[in-house]
Amino acid sequence: MKATVFVTVKENVLDPQGKAVQGALHSMGFDEVGEVRIGKYMELNLDTNDALVAEERVRTMCEKLLANTVIEDYRFELKGE
């Protein structure tokens, strides 16, 4: 089974990297760009075909390591192979 994990900075948390990218894009003439938020994208191959087990394990991985839940939100998608 494949898990796709998306981690983003919470809306109420300042994203200095996003601000830097926004400023760079504006300086390059891309003035139509509004707010930029930077995140992380991960693909995990899991050695299970049980969706409930995979969901529980990926949620635990996110809570313990992949996301800093104080300042980041996460979501994930599971696809069987």
Sequence and secondary structure as in RCSB ss.txt:
>XXXX:A:sequence
MKATVFVTVKENVLDPQGKAVQGALHSMGFDEVGEVRIGKYMELNLDTNDALVAEERVRTMCEKLLANTVIEDYR
FELKGE
>XXXX:A:secstr
 EEEEEEEE TTS  HHHHHHHHHHHHTT TT      EEEEEEE S   HHHHHHHHHHHIIIII  TTTEEEE
EEEE  
